[in-house]
Amino acid sequence: MPSLRWTIAAAITLLVVFIAGTVYFRELRRIFHLHEALNEGAVRLAEKERSVKEYREKINFYQTEEGIIHLAREQYNMAFSDDRVYIIVNTSGDLAD
């Protein structure tokens, strides 16, 4: 039969091992969650960089004469003096969507 001293030493050793294992497991779980958050942040950063690049391209385009013409025609329904404008009249009474 083991002595009381060995039993207490074994109990303390097991307690320390279980505490260390629990701490190690929690830290691994925390590292995993931080790694997921880092990946999500990297994806969001890439999306933001893509959108900034698109906006810069739009800004550069609309600063050119061709971009100004495109903006005037698309948003303000403007035309050059030598453009032909066709007006389509709906005579059937149906509303076209």
Steps between C-alpha positions, in 0.01 A plus 500: 500500500642841403587734778307818569790709374493328157123527478508875572784549251311308232180699570685832477677389181170395340340827607784702344482292180123551471530874567781535245301295247192718549703820459670359190165399349349844567802675347478281189131582468577870543774483235256328264240775551761773451619328183141495365458869586828580324387315188166683501683831538729415210200419279328827597823691433530345154137594423558857616818528293310373195222753550751783550672398177166500315412843640838638397450363149156666486646829623774484238243417229259779593786753503554440128295661224357162403389442860329838518317425174395159630371653825307772316334249266417233758390703801380828351360372166704756310601464138735671254351737248568258213347194679167360388243470773211257457185534707296182532134552575289221649162509325358171629436632849697220665767607743832340422728431795 
